[in-house]
């Protein structure tokens, strides 16, 4: 199978959406804005069928990532995420992924409101890999 991101052969990941025929390599997933869920069934989704955050909010002007302090995009996107509980904690996907790897499941929570349950569930759904140790 050919990867829809890089065009090379050997793509083994298929979008989990029924009827979607897109294939991609796991390393190409981020570049192609794909989401791979690292829990339960380990499903993967292409850019068109990936899960979206339910929160319908937009960051205020000059909002920065709570982790790296760089500006975030002016809308929620693949690379810009928000805490589903407080809706004020904005961060880059790469930044929250780094925080998840550092904290592991036992310490991972929203950097602002400190919610653990809904936040961790949302991050799993959105494709953030949270190690168990």
Backbone as XML, in Angstrom:
<?xml version="1.0"?>
<chain id="A" units="angstrom">
  <residue number="1" name="UNK">
    <atom name="N" x="0.832" y="-1.185" z="0.000"/>
    <atom name="CA" x="0.000" y="0.000" z="0.000"/>
    <atom name="C" x="0.876" y="1.247" z="0.000"/>
  </residue>
  <residue number="2" name="UNK">
    <atom name="N" x="0.424" y="2.279" z="-0.657"/>
    <atom name="CA" x="1.158" y="3.543" z="-0.706"/>
    <atom name="C" x="0.650" y="4.486" z="0.385"/>
  </residue>
  <residue number="3" name="UNK">
    <atom name="N" x="1.568" y="5.179" z="1.014"/>
    <atom name="CA" x="1.264" y="6.147" z="2.066"/>
    <atom name="C" x="0.688" y="7.401" z="1.425"/>
  </residue>
  <residue number="4" name="UNK">
    <atom name="N" x="-0.460" y="7.865" z="1.914"/>
    <atom name="CA" x="-1.055" y="9.071" z="1.330"/>
    <atom name="C" x="-0.294" y="10.325" z="1.748"/>
  </residue>
  <residue number="5" name="UNK">
    <atom name="N" x="0.593" y="10.226" z="2.729"/>
    <atom name="CA" x="1.369" y="11.378" z="3.185"/>
    <atom name="C" x="2.640" y="11.535" z="2.365"/>
  </residue>
  <residue number="6" name="UNK">
    <atom name="N" x="3.469" y="10.472" z="2.329"/>
    <atom name="CA" x="4.767" y="10.573" z="1.654"/>
    <atom name="C" x="4.780" y="9.957" z="0.259"/>
  </residue>
  <residue number="7" name="UNK">
    <atom name="N" x="3.797" y="9.128" z="-0.058"/>
    <atom name="CA" x="3.717" y="8.517" z="-1.376"/>
    <atom name="C" x="4.521" y="7.240" z="-1.534"/>
  </residue>
  <residue number="8" name="UNK">
    <atom name="N" x="5.317" y="6.881" z="-0.533"/>
    <atom name="CA" x="6.134" y="5.668" z="-0.597"/>
    <atom name="C" x="5.280" y="4.430" z="-0.320"/>
  </residue>
  <residue number="9" name="UNK">
    <atom name="N" x="5.774" y="3.281" z="-0.735"/>
    <atom name="CA" x="5.057" y="2.023" z="-0.489"/>
    <atom name="C" x="5.376" y="1.503" z="0.914"/>
  </residue>
  <residue number="10" name="UNK">
    <atom name="N" x="4.644" y="0.496" z="1.331"/>
    <atom name="CA" x="4.877" y="-0.131" z="2.629"/>
    <atom name="C" x="4.067" y="0.462" z="3.761"/>
  </residue>
  <residue number="11" name="UNK">
    <atom name="N" x="3.042" y="1.229" z="3.460"/>
    <atom name="CA" x="2.201" y="1.822" z="4.500"/>
    <atom name="C" x="1.312" y="0.737" z="5.100"/>
  </residue>
  <residue number="12" name="UNK">
    <atom name="N" x="1.412" y="0.532" z="6.395"/>
    <atom name="CA" x="0.680" y="-0.558" z="7.040"/>
    <atom name="C" x="-0.485" y="-0.088" z="7.903"/>
  </residue>
  <residue number="13" name="UNK">
    <atom name="N" x="-0.607" y="1.201" z="8.132"/>
    <atom name="CA" x="-1.695" y="1.723" z="8.957"/>
    <atom name="C" x="-2.837" y="2.149" z="8.034"/>
  </residue>
  <residue number="14" name="UNK">
    <atom name="N" x="-4.051" y="1.715" z="8.349"/>
    <atom name="CA" x="-5.232" y="2.081" z="7.572"/>
    <atom name="C" x="-6.162" y="2.894" z="8.450"/>
  </residue>
  <residue number="15" name="UNK">
    <atom name="N" x="-6.771" y="3.905" z="7.906"/>
    <atom name="CA" x="-7.747" y="4.708" z="8.639"/>
    <atom name="C" x="-8.866" y="3.791" z="9.132"/>
  </residue>
  <residue number="16" name="UNK">
    <atom name="N" x="-9.264" y="3.962" z="10.387"/>
    <atom name="CA" x="-10.285" y="3.117" z="10.999"/>
    <atom name="C" x="-11.708" y="3.466" z="10.597"/>
  </residue>
  <residue number="17" name="UNK">
    <atom name="N" x="-11.895" y="4.562" z="9.900"/>
    <atom name="CA" x="-13.231" y="4.945" z="9.447"/>
    <atom name="C" x="-13.683" y="3.965" z="8.362"/>
  </residue>
  <residue number="18" name="UNK">
    <atom name="N" x="-14.841" y="3.394" z="8.546"/>
    <atom name="CA" x="-15.366" y="2.440" z="7.563"/>
    <atom name="C" x="-15.462" y="3.098" z="6.196"/>
  </residue>
  <residue number="19" name="UNK">
    <atom name="N" x="-14.934" y="2.429" z="5.190"/>
    <atom name="CA" x="-14.986" y="2.923" z="3.826"/>
    <atom name="C" x="-13.798" y="3.777" z="3.418"/>
  </residue>
  <residue number="20" name="UNK">
    <atom name="N" x="-12.994" y="4.232" z="4.368"/>
    <atom name="CA" x="-11.828" y="5.046" z="4.033"/>
    <atom name="C" x="-10.679" y="4.127" z="3.638"/>
  </residue>
  <residue number="21" name="UNK">
    <atom name="N" x="-10.059" y="4.410" z="2.537"/>
    <atom name="CA" x="-8.984" y="3.563" z="2.007"/>
    <atom name="C" x="-7.594" y="4.191" z="2.173"/>
  </residue>
  <residue number="22" name="UNK">
    <atom name="N" x="-7.472" y="5.235" z="3.000"/>
    <atom name="CA" x="-6.170" y="5.873" z="3.166"/>
    <atom name="C" x="-5.258" y="5.006" z="4.037"/>
  </residue>
  <residue number="23" name="UNK">
    <atom name="N" x="-4.020" y="4.886" z="3.592"/>
    <atom name="CA" x="-2.987" y="4.150" z="4.314"/>
    <atom name="C" x="-1.847" y="5.112" z="4.604"/>
  </residue>
  <residue number="24" name="UNK">
    <atom name="N" x="-1.132" y="4.869" z="5.692"/>
    <atom name="CA" x="0.015" y="5.705" z="6.009"/>
    <atom name="C" x="0.988" y="4.943" z="6.888"/>
  </residue>
  <residue number="25" name="UNK">
    <atom name="N" x="2.221" y="5.441" z="6.931"/>
    <atom name="CA" x="3.242" y="4.903" z="7.821"/>
    <atom name="C" x="3.052" y="5.552" z="9.190"/>
  </residue>
  <residue number="26" name="UNK">
    <atom name="N" x="3.366" y="4.849" z="10.250"/>
    <atom name="CA" x="3.252" y="5.438" z="11.576"/>
    <atom name="C" x="4.113" y="6.696" z="11.717"/>
  </residue>
  <residue number="27" name="UNK">
    <atom name="N" x="5.372" y="6.708" z="11.214"/>
    <atom name="CA" x="6.161" y="7.938" z="11.319"/>
    <atom name="C" x="5.590" y="9.107" z="10.499"/>
  </residue>
  <residue number="28" name="UNK">
    <atom name="N" x="4.772" y="8.837" z="9.508"/>
    <atom name="CA" x="4.176" y="9.899" z="8.680"/>
    <atom name="C" x="2.902" y="10.463" z="9.301"/>
  </residue>
  <residue number="29" name="UNK">
    <atom name="N" x="2.396" y="9.841" z="10.343"/>
    <atom name="CA" x="1.109" y="10.230" z="10.922"/>
    <atom name="C" x="1.081" y="11.688" z="11.359"/>
  </residue>
  <residue number="30" name="UNK">
    <atom name="N" x="2.096" y="12.163" z="12.040"/>
    <atom name="CA" x="2.099" y="13.544" z="12.521"/>
    <atom name="C" x="2.148" y="14.513" z="11.358"/>
  </residue>
  <residue number="31" name="UNK">
    <atom name="N" x="3.014" y="14.245" z="10.396"/>
    <atom name="CA" x="3.113" y="15.126" z="9.222"/>
    <atom name="C" x="1.795" y="15.181" z="8.457"/>
  </residue>
  <residue number="32" name="UNK">
    <atom name="N" x="1.050" y="14.084" z="8.448"/>
    <atom name="CA" x="-0.222" y="14.023" z="7.733"/>
    <atom name="C" x="-1.419" y="14.399" z="8.590"/>
  </residue>
  <residue number="33" name="UNK">
    <atom name="N" x="-1.179" y="14.902" z="9.800"/>
    <atom name="CA" x="-2.238" y="15.304" z="10.737"/>
    <atom name="C" x="-3.177" y="14.142" z="11.072"/>
  </residue>
  <residue number="34" name="UNK">
    <atom name="N" x="-2.600" y="12.952" z="11.170"/>
    <atom name="CA" x="-3.365" y="11.754" z="11.516"/>
    <atom name="C" x="-3.350" y="11.567" z="13.035"/>
  </residue>
  <residue number="35" name="UNK">
    <atom name="N" x="-4.309" y="10.825" z="13.533"/>
    <atom name="CA" x="-4.389" y="10.529" z="14.965"/>
    <atom name="C" x="-4.329" y="9.027" z="15.154"/>
  </residue>
  <residue number="36" name="UNK">
    <atom name="N" x="-3.438" y="8.588" z="16.024"/>
    <atom name="CA" x="-3.353" y="7.188" z="16.419"/>
    <atom name="C" x="-3.657" y="7.122" z="17.903"/>
  </residue>
  <residue number="37" name="UNK">
    <atom name="N" x="-4.646" y="6.339" z="18.267"/>
    <atom name="CA" x="-5.044" y="6.211" z="19.664"/>
    <atom name="C" x="-4.283" y="5.047" z="20.284"/>
  </residue>
  <residue number="38" name="UNK">
    <atom name="N" x="-3.486" y="5.346" z="21.297"/>
    <atom name="CA" x="-2.616" y="4.366" z="21.926"/>
    <atom name="C" x="-3.270" y="3.721" z="23.143"/>
  </residue>
  <residue number="39" name="UNK">
    <atom name="N" x="-4.498" y="3.268" z="22.998"/>
    <atom name="CA" x="-5.202" y="2.568" z="24.070"/>
    <atom name="C" x="-6.267" y="1.673" z="23.466"/>
  </residue>
  <residue number="40" name="UNK">
    <atom name="N" x="-6.761" y="0.735" z="24.219"/>
    <atom name="CA" x="-7.837" y="-0.177" z="23.874"/>
    <atom name="C" x="-7.624" y="-0.843" z="22.516"/>
  </residue>
  <residue number="41" name="UNK">
    <atom name="N" x="-8.233" y="-0.343" z="21.447"/>
    <atom name="CA" x="-8.141" y="-0.996" z="20.145"/>
    <atom name="C" x="-7.015" y="-0.450" z="19.274"/>
  </residue>
  <residue number="42" name="UNK">
    <atom name="N" x="-6.294" y="0.550" z="19.723"/>
    <atom name="CA" x="-5.191" y="1.153" z="18.959"/>
    <atom name="C" x="-5.634" y="1.522" z="17.544"/>
  </residue>
  <residue number="43" name="UNK">
    <atom name="N" x="-6.674" y="2.333" z="17.457"/>
    <atom name="CA" x="-7.200" y="2.752" z="16.167"/>
    <atom name="C" x="-6.419" y="3.949" z="15.633"/>
  </residue>
  <residue number="44" name="UNK">
    <atom name="N" x="-6.416" y="4.096" z="14.324"/>
    <atom name="CA" x="-5.761" y="5.223" z="13.667"/>
    <atom name="C" x="-6.743" y="5.868" z="12.693"/>
  </residue>
  <residue number="45" name="UNK">
    <atom name="N" x="-6.600" y="7.181" z="12.516"/>
    <atom name="CA" x="-7.497" y="7.926" z="11.656"/>
    <atom name="C" x="-6.707" y="8.879" z="10.782"/>
  </residue>
  <residue number="46" name="UNK">
    <atom name="N" x="-7.133" y="9.033" z="9.537"/>
    <atom name="CA" x="-6.513" y="9.999" z="8.627"/>
    <atom name="C" x="-6.947" y="11.404" z="9.038"/>
  </residue>
  <residue number="47" name="UNK">
    <atom name="N" x="-6.393" y="12.403" z="8.376"/>
    <atom name="CA" x="-6.686" y="13.803" z="8.700"/>
    <atom name="C" x="-8.173" y="14.140" z="8.573"/>
  </residue>
  <residue number="48" name="UNK">
    <atom name="N" x="-8.859" y="13.482" z="7.649"/>
    <atom name="CA" x="-10.264" y="13.794" z="7.409"/>
    <atom name="C" x="-11.189" y="13.175" z="8.450"/>
  </residue>
  <residue number="49" name="UNK">
    <atom name="N" x="-10.827" y="12.012" z="8.991"/>
    <atom name="CA" x="-11.705" y="11.279" z="9.897"/>
    <atom name="C" x="-11.229" y="11.267" z="11.345"/>
  </residue>
  <residue number="50" name="UNK">
    <atom name="N" x="-10.175" y="11.991" z="11.647"/>
    <atom name="CA" x="-9.643" y="11.989" z="13.017"/>
    <atom name="C" x="-10.659" y="12.597" z="13.983"/>
  </residue>
  <residue number="51" name="UNK">
    <atom name="N" x="-10.612" y="12.183" z="15.252"/>
    <atom name="CA" x="-11.513" y="12.777" z="16.240"/>
    <atom name="C" x="-11.189" y="14.254" z="16.449"/>
  </residue>
  <residue number="52" name="UNK">
    <atom name="N" x="-12.202" y="15.034" z="16.730"/>
    <atom name="CA" x="-12.043" y="16.462" z="16.998"/>
    <atom name="C" x="-12.421" y="16.724" z="18.456"/>
  </residue>
  <residue number="53" name="UNK">
    <atom name="N" x="-11.817" y="17.714" z="19.048"/>
    <atom name="CA" x="-12.197" y="18.075" z="20.402"/>
    <atom name="C" x="-13.601" y="18.663" z="20.383"/>
  </residue>
  <residue number="54" name="UNK">
    <atom name="N" x="-14.404" y="18.300" z="21.367"/>
    <atom name="CA" x="-15.797" y="18.737" z="21.424"/>
    <atom name="C" x="-15.938" y="20.185" z="21.870"/>
  </residue>
  <residue number="55" name="UNK">
    <atom name="N" x="-14.972" y="20.681" z="22.626"/>
    <atom name="CA" x="-15.053" y="22.061" z="23.137"/>
    <atom name="C" x="-15.103" y="23.034" z="21.963"/>
  </residue>
  <residue number="56" name="UNK">
    <atom name="N" x="-16.096" y="23.875" z="21.936"/>
    <atom name="CA" x="-16.264" y="24.866" z="20.858"/>
    <atom name="C" x="-15.809" y="26.233" z="21.361"/>
  </residue>
  <residue number="57" name="UNK">
    <atom name="N" x="-14.528" y="26.361" z="21.626"/>
    <atom name="CA" x="-13.959" y="27.615" z="22.109"/>
    <atom name="C" x="-12.784" y="27.991" z="21.222"/>
  </residue>
  <residue number="58" name="UNK">
    <atom name="N" x="-12.407" y="29.231" z="21.282"/>
    <atom name="CA" x="-11.237" y="29.715" z="20.553"/>
    <atom name="C" x="-10.347" y="30.453" z="21.550"/>
  </residue>
  <residue number="59" name="UNK">
    <atom name="N" x="-9.054" y="30.376" z="21.363"/>
    <atom name="CA" x="-8.166" y="31.077" z="22.299"/>
    <atom name="C" x="-8.325" y="32.588" z="22.169"/>
  </residue>
  <residue number="60" name="UNK">
    <atom name="N" x="-8.151" y="33.265" z="23.280"/>
    <atom name="CA" x="-8.176" y="34.721" z="23.248"/>
    <atom name="C" x="-6.948" y="35.226" z="22.505"/>
  </residue>
  <residue number="61" name="UNK">
    <atom name="N" x="-6.970" y="36.461" z="22.129"/>
    <atom name="CA" x="-5.843" y="37.053" z="21.417"/>
    <atom name="C" x="-4.585" y="36.988" z="22.287"/>
  </residue>
  <residue number="62" name="UNK">
    <atom name="N" x="-3.463" y="36.664" z="21.656"/>
    <atom name="CA" x="-2.155" y="36.562" z="22.322"/>
    <atom name="C" x="-2.070" y="35.433" z="23.343"/>
  </residue>
  <residue number="63" name="UNK">
    <atom name="N" x="-2.854" y="34.365" z="23.172"/>
    <atom name="CA" x="-2.788" y="33.212" z="24.060"/>
    <atom name="C" x="-1.520" y="32.427" z="23.776"/>
  </residue>
  <residue number="64" name="UNK">
    <atom name="N" x="-0.867" y="31.985" z="24.830"/>
    <atom name="CA" x="0.367" y="31.207" z="24.681"/>
    <atom name="C" x="0.175" y="29.801" z="25.221"/>
  </residue>
  <residue number="65" name="UNK">
    <atom name="N" x="1.001" y="28.904" z="24.759"/>
    <atom name="CA" x="1.025" y="27.523" z="25.233"/>
    <atom name="C" x="1.487" y="27.544" z="26.696"/>
  </residue>
  <residue number="66" name="UNK">
    <atom name="N" x="0.780" y="26.829" z="27.558"/>
    <atom name="CA" x="1.147" y="26.803" z="28.967"/>
    <atom name="C" x="2.468" y="26.092" z="29.223"/>
  </residue>
  <residue number="67" name="UNK">
    <atom name="N" x="2.921" y="25.322" z="28.260"/>
    <atom name="CA" x="4.140" y="24.541" z="28.466"/>
    <atom name="C" x="5.371" y="25.255" z="27.918"/>
  </residue>
  <residue number="68" name="UNK">
    <atom name="N" x="5.309" y="25.704" z="26.664"/>
    <atom name="CA" x="6.492" y="26.328" z="26.050"/>
    <atom name="C" x="6.433" y="27.854" z="26.029"/>
  </residue>
  <residue number="69" name="UNK">
    <atom name="N" x="5.267" y="28.415" z="26.316"/>
    <atom name="CA" x="5.043" y="29.862" z="26.341"/>
    <atom name="C" x="5.100" y="30.532" z="24.967"/>
  </residue>
  <residue number="70" name="UNK">
    <atom name="N" x="5.124" y="29.757" z="23.890"/>
    <atom name="CA" x="5.036" y="30.313" z="22.540"/>
    <atom name="C" x="3.563" y="30.509" z="22.183"/>
  </residue>
  <residue number="71" name="UNK">
    <atom name="N" x="3.252" y="31.415" z="21.270"/>
    <atom name="CA" x="1.855" y="31.637" z="20.888"/>
    <atom name="C" x="1.227" y="30.384" z="20.269"/>
  </residue>
  <residue number="72" name="UNK">
    <atom name="N" x="-0.073" y="30.201" z="20.516"/>
    <atom name="CA" x="-0.819" y="29.113" z="19.877"/>
    <atom name="C" x="-1.588" y="29.693" z="18.704"/>
  </residue>
  <residue number="73" name="UNK">
    <atom name="N" x="-2.083" y="28.836" z="17.831"/>
    <atom name="CA" x="-2.886" y="29.298" z="16.701"/>
    <atom name="C" x="-4.151" y="29.973" z="17.225"/>
  </residue>
  <residue number="74" name="UNK">
    <atom name="N" x="-4.797" y="30.735" z="16.394"/>
    <atom name="CA" x="-5.991" y="31.459" z="16.835"/>
    <atom name="C" x="-7.263" y="30.617" z="16.812"/>
  </residue>
  <residue number="75" name="UNK">
    <atom name="N" x="-7.153" y="29.348" z="16.418"/>
    <atom name="CA" x="-8.281" y="28.421" z="16.460"/>
    <atom name="C" x="-7.787" y="27.062" z="16.923"/>
  </residue>
  <residue number="76" name="UNK">
    <atom name="N" x="-8.721" y="26.227" z="17.367"/>
    <atom name="CA" x="-8.366" y="24.864" z="17.717"/>
    <atom name="C" x="-8.054" y="24.125" z="16.424"/>
  </residue>
  <residue number="77" name="UNK">
    <atom name="N" x="-6.992" y="23.332" z="16.424"/>
    <atom name="CA" x="-6.584" y="22.624" z="15.218"/>
    <atom name="C" x="-5.872" y="21.343" z="15.620"/>
  </residue>
  <residue number="78" name="UNK">
    <atom name="N" x="-5.286" y="20.678" z="14.646"/>
    <atom name="CA" x="-4.518" y="19.477" z="14.945"/>
    <atom name="C" x="-3.368" y="19.798" z="15.893"/>
  </residue>
  <residue number="79" name="UNK">
    <atom name="N" x="-2.714" y="20.917" z="15.691"/>
    <atom name="CA" x="-1.536" y="21.278" z="16.475"/>
    <atom name="C" x="-1.823" y="22.092" z="17.717"/>
  </residue>
  <residue number="80" name="UNK">
    <atom name="N" x="-3.041" y="22.598" z="17.880"/>
    <atom name="CA" x="-3.415" y="23.410" z="19.035"/>
    <atom name="C" x="-4.585" y="22.740" z="19.744"/>
  </residue>
  <residue number="81" name="UNK">
    <atom name="N" x="-4.409" y="22.476" z="21.026"/>
    <atom name="CA" x="-5.423" y="21.759" z="21.803"/>
    <atom name="C" x="-5.792" y="22.557" z="23.051"/>
  </residue>
  <residue number="82" name="UNK">
    <atom name="N" x="-6.923" y="22.195" z="23.651"/>
    <atom name="CA" x="-7.406" y="22.875" z="24.851"/>
    <atom name="C" x="-7.868" y="21.831" z="25.869"/>
  </residue>
  <residue number="83" name="UNK">
    <atom name="N" x="-7.794" y="22.181" z="27.136"/>
    <atom name="CA" x="-8.311" y="21.295" z="28.189"/>
    <atom name="C" x="-9.831" y="21.251" z="28.062"/>
  </residue>
  <residue number="84" name="UNK">
    <atom name="N" x="-10.443" y="20.058" z="28.058"/>
    <atom name="CA" x="-11.896" y="19.958" z="27.917"/>
    <atom name="C" x="-12.657" y="20.371" z="29.180"/>
  </residue>
  <residue number="85" name="UNK">
    <atom name="N" x="-11.955" y="20.518" z="30.290"/>
    <atom name="CA" x="-12.608" y="20.855" z="31.550"/>
    <atom name="C" x="-12.622" y="22.367" z="31.779"/>
  </residue>
  <residue number="86" name="UNK">
    <atom name="N" x="-11.452" y="22.971" z="31.871"/>
    <atom name="CA" x="-11.396" y="24.412" z="32.179"/>
    <atom name="C" x="-11.517" y="25.289" z="30.931"/>
  </residue>
  <residue number="87" name="UNK">
    <atom name="N" x="-11.191" y="24.761" z="29.779"/>
    <atom name="CA" x="-11.267" y="25.469" z="28.492"/>
    <atom name="C" x="-10.436" y="26.752" z="28.446"/>
  </residue>
  <residue number="88" name="UNK">
    <atom name="N" x="-9.448" y="26.856" z="29.342"/>
    <atom name="CA" x="-8.543" y="28.002" z="29.360"/>
    <atom name="C" x="-7.098" y="27.574" z="29.177"/>
  </residue>
  <residue number="89" name="UNK">
    <atom name="N" x="-6.838" y="26.298" z="29.288"/>
    <atom name="CA" x="-5.476" y="25.779" z="29.153"/>
    <atom name="C" x="-5.240" y="25.398" z="27.691"/>
  </residue>
  <residue number="90" name="UNK">
    <atom name="N" x="-4.441" y="26.201" z="26.991"/>
    <atom name="CA" x="-4.132" y="25.964" z="25.591"/>
    <atom name="C" x="-2.691" y="25.481" z="25.483"/>
  </residue>
  <residue number="91" name="UNK">
    <atom name="N" x="-2.460" y="24.551" z="24.565"/>
    <atom name="CA" x="-1.117" y="24.021" z="24.392"/>
    <atom name="C" x="-0.964" y="23.435" z="23.003"/>
  </residue>
  <residue number="92" name="UNK">
    <atom name="N" x="0.278" y="23.300" z="22.592"/>
    <atom name="CA" x="0.598" y="22.658" z="21.321"/>
    <atom name="C" x="0.554" y="21.144" z="21.518"/>
  </residue>
  <residue number="93" name="UNK">
    <atom name="N" x="0.166" y="20.431" z="20.479"/>
    <atom name="CA" x="0.124" y="18.968" z="20.533"/>
    <atom name="C" x="1.484" y="18.398" z="20.929"/>
  </residue>
  <residue number="94" name="UNK">
    <atom name="N" x="2.544" y="18.897" z="20.326"/>
    <atom name="CA" x="3.882" y="18.384" z="20.628"/>
    <atom name="C" x="4.273" y="18.659" z="22.082"/>
  </residue>
  <residue number="95" name="UNK">
    <atom name="N" x="3.861" y="19.805" z="22.606"/>
    <atom name="CA" x="4.194" y="20.153" z="23.996"/>
    <atom name="C" x="3.471" y="19.246" z="24.987"/>
  </residue>
  <residue number="96" name="UNK">
    <atom name="N" x="2.172" y="19.004" z="24.769"/>
    <atom name="CA" x="1.428" y="18.163" z="25.699"/>
    <atom name="C" x="1.866" y="16.710" z="25.562"/>
  </residue>
  <residue number="97" name="UNK">
    <atom name="N" x="2.317" y="16.313" z="24.355"/>
    <atom name="CA" x="2.846" y="14.955" z="24.191"/>
    <atom name="C" x="4.122" y="14.788" z="25.007"/>
  </residue>
  <residue number="98" name="UNK">
    <atom name="N" x="4.986" y="15.782" z="24.971"/>
    <atom name="CA" x="6.203" y="15.735" z="25.783"/>
    <atom name="C" x="5.897" y="15.692" z="27.265"/>
  </residue>
  <residue number="99" name="UNK">
    <atom name="N" x="4.897" y="16.464" z="27.685"/>
    <atom name="CA" x="4.493" y="16.463" z="29.095"/>
    <atom name="C" x="3.948" y="15.093" z="29.492"/>
  </residue>
  <residue number="100" name="UNK">
    <atom name="N" x="3.167" y="14.458" z="28.606"/>
    <atom name="CA" x="2.601" y="13.135" z="28.896"/>
    <atom name="C" x="3.699" y="12.094" z="29.065"/>
  </residue>
  <residue number="101" name="UNK">
    <atom name="N" x="4.705" y="12.134" z="28.210"/>
    <atom name="CA" x="5.808" y="11.176" z="28.303"/>
    <atom name="C" x="6.584" y="11.398" z="29.602"/>
  </residue>
  <residue number="102" name="UNK">
    <atom name="N" x="6.746" y="12.642" z="29.970"/>
    <atom name="CA" x="7.476" y="12.969" z="31.196"/>
    <atom name="C" x="6.706" y="12.555" z="32.453"/>
  </residue>
  <residue number="103" name="UNK">
    <atom name="N" x="5.400" y="12.859" z="32.494"/>
    <atom name="CA" x="4.602" y="12.623" z="33.700"/>
    <atom name="C" x="4.111" y="11.194" z="33.855"/>
  </residue>
  <residue number="104" name="UNK">
    <atom name="N" x="3.951" y="10.466" z="32.764"/>
    <atom name="CA" x="3.332" y="9.133" z="32.760"/>
    <atom name="C" x="1.893" y="9.229" z="33.254"/>
  </residue>
  <residue number="105" name="UNK">
    <atom name="N" x="1.197" y="8.134" z="33.252"/>
    <atom name="CA" x="-0.231" y="8.117" z="33.580"/>
    <atom name="C" x="-0.487" y="8.545" z="35.016"/>
  </residue>
  <residue number="106" name="UNK">
    <atom name="N" x="0.434" y="8.262" z="35.912"/>
    <atom name="CA" x="0.206" y="8.575" z="37.325"/>
    <atom name="C" x="0.230" y="10.072" z="37.623"/>
  </residue>
  <residue number="107" name="UNK">
    <atom name="N" x="0.961" y="10.870" z="36.856"/>
    <atom name="CA" x="1.068" y="12.284" z="37.149"/>
    <atom name="C" x="0.511" y="13.203" z="36.087"/>
  </residue>
  <residue number="108" name="UNK">
    <atom name="N" x="0.023" y="12.655" z="34.984"/>
    <atom name="CA" x="-0.439" y="13.478" z="33.861"/>
    <atom name="C" x="-1.798" y="14.087" z="34.163"/>
  </residue>
  <residue number="109" name="UNK">
    <atom name="N" x="-1.890" y="15.418" z="34.037"/>
    <atom name="CA" x="-3.137" y="16.154" z="34.268"/>
    <atom name="C" x="-3.061" y="17.495" z="33.570"/>
  </residue>
  <residue number="110" name="UNK">
    <atom name="N" x="-4.170" y="18.214" z="33.557"/>
    <atom name="CA" x="-4.199" y="19.535" z="32.935"/>
    <atom name="C" x="-3.187" y="20.436" z="33.638"/>
  </residue>
  <residue number="111" name="UNK">
    <atom name="N" x="-2.353" y="21.128" z="32.864"/>
    <atom name="CA" x="-1.364" y="22.000" z="33.490"/>
    <atom name="C" x="-1.962" y="23.203" z="34.226"/>
  </residue>
  <residue number="112" name="UNK">
    <atom name="N" x="-3.244" y="23.520" z="33.964"/>
    <atom name="CA" x="-3.856" y="24.685" z="34.594"/>
    <atom name="C" x="-4.820" y="24.292" z="35.712"/>
  </residue>
  <residue number="113" name="UNK">
    <atom name="N" x="-5.873" y="23.535" z="35.386"/>
    <atom name="CA" x="-6.899" y="23.210" z="36.386"/>
    <atom name="C" x="-6.585" y="21.935" z="37.164"/>
  </residue>
  <residue number="114" name="UNK">
    <atom name="N" x="-5.593" y="21.189" z="36.728"/>
    <atom name="CA" x="-5.126" y="19.971" z="37.389"/>
    <atom name="C" x="-6.121" y="18.808" z="37.311"/>
  </residue>
  <residue number="115" name="UNK">
    <atom name="N" x="-7.144" y="18.908" z="36.443"/>
    <atom name="CA" x="-8.092" y="17.808" z="36.265"/>
    <atom name="C" x="-7.348" y="16.614" z="35.682"/>
  </residue>
  <residue number="116" name="UNK">
    <atom name="N" x="-7.668" y="15.448" z="36.167"/>
    <atom name="CA" x="-7.001" y="14.247" z="35.678"/>
    <atom name="C" x="-7.942" y="13.379" z="34.851"/>
  </residue>
  <residue number="117" name="UNK">
    <atom name="N" x="-9.134" y="13.123" z="35.324"/>
    <atom name="CA" x="-10.017" y="12.148" z="34.694"/>
    <atom name="C" x="-10.451" y="12.527" z="33.278"/>
  </residue>
  <residue number="118" name="UNK">
    <atom name="N" x="-11.188" y="13.606" z="33.137"/>
    <atom name="CA" x="-11.681" y="14.009" z="31.821"/>
    <atom name="C" x="-10.530" y="14.421" z="30.906"/>
  </residue>
  <residue number="119" name="UNK">
    <atom name="N" x="-9.505" y="15.039" z="31.465"/>
    <atom name="CA" x="-8.365" y="15.488" z="30.676"/>
    <atom name="C" x="-7.621" y="14.298" z="30.067"/>
  </residue>
  <residue number="120" name="UNK">
    <atom name="N" x="-7.307" y="13.307" z="30.879"/>
    <atom name="CA" x="-6.577" y="12.130" z="30.388"/>
    <atom name="C" x="-7.403" y="11.392" z="29.347"/>
  </residue>
  <residue number="121" name="UNK">
    <atom name="N" x="-8.692" y="11.233" z="29.594"/>
    <atom name="CA" x="-9.562" y="10.561" z="28.632"/>
    <atom name="C" x="-9.556" y="11.276" z="27.286"/>
  </residue>
  <residue number="122" name="UNK">
    <atom name="N" x="-9.662" y="12.608" z="27.318"/>
    <atom name="CA" x="-9.654" y="13.405" z="26.084"/>
    <atom name="C" x="-8.313" y="13.289" z="25.360"/>
  </residue>
  <residue number="123" name="UNK">
    <atom name="N" x="-7.229" y="13.306" z="26.096"/>
    <atom name="CA" x="-5.908" y="13.233" z="25.472"/>
    <atom name="C" x="-5.687" y="11.862" z="24.828"/>
  </residue>
  <residue number="124" name="UNK">
    <atom name="N" x="-6.147" y="10.795" z="25.473"/>
    <atom name="CA" x="-6.078" y="9.468" z="24.854"/>
    <atom name="C" x="-6.847" y="9.473" z="23.534"/>
  </residue>
  <residue number="125" name="UNK">
    <atom name="N" x="-8.058" y="10.001" z="23.548"/>
    <atom name="CA" x="-8.904" y="10.041" z="22.355"/>
    <atom name="C" x="-8.264" y="10.856" z="21.238"/>
  </residue>
  <residue number="126" name="UNK">
    <atom name="N" x="-7.588" y="11.939" z="21.601"/>
    <atom name="CA" x="-6.976" y="12.829" z="20.618"/>
    <atom name="C" x="-5.608" y="12.337" z="20.147"/>
  </residue>
  <residue number="127" name="UNK">
    <atom name="N" x="-5.188" y="11.152" z="20.593"/>
    <atom name="CA" x="-3.962" y="10.554" z="20.085"/>
    <atom name="C" x="-2.705" y="10.887" z="20.855"/>
  </residue>
  <residue number="128" name="UNK">
    <atom name="N" x="-2.829" y="11.395" z="22.066"/>
    <atom name="CA" x="-1.655" y="11.641" z="22.892"/>
    <atom name="C" x="-1.271" y="10.324" z="23.564"/>
  </residue>
  <residue number="129" name="UNK">
    <atom name="N" x="-0.035" y="9.916" z="23.365"/>
    <atom name="CA" x="0.459" y="8.665" z="23.957"/>
    <atom name="C" x="0.903" y="8.947" z="25.382"/>
  </residue>
  <residue number="130" name="UNK">
    <atom name="N" x="0.260" y="8.266" z="26.341"/>
    <atom name="CA" x="0.569" y="8.461" z="27.754"/>
    <atom name="C" x="1.111" y="7.136" z="28.284"/>
  </residue>
  <residue number="131" name="UNK">
    <atom name="N" x="2.413" y="7.064" z="28.552"/>
    <atom name="CA" x="2.996" y="5.820" z="29.045"/>
    <atom name="C" x="2.471" y="5.459" z="30.443"/>
  </residue>
  <residue number="132" name="UNK">
    <atom name="N" x="2.414" y="4.176" z="30.725"/>
    <atom name="CA" x="1.939" y="3.735" z="32.032"/>
    <atom name="C" x="3.049" y="3.754" z="33.076"/>
  </residue>
  <residue number="133" name="UNK">
    <atom name="N" x="4.309" y="3.835" z="32.647"/>
    <atom name="CA" x="5.414" y="4.036" z="33.584"/>
    <atom name="C" x="6.587" y="4.655" z="32.905"/>
  </residue>
</chain>
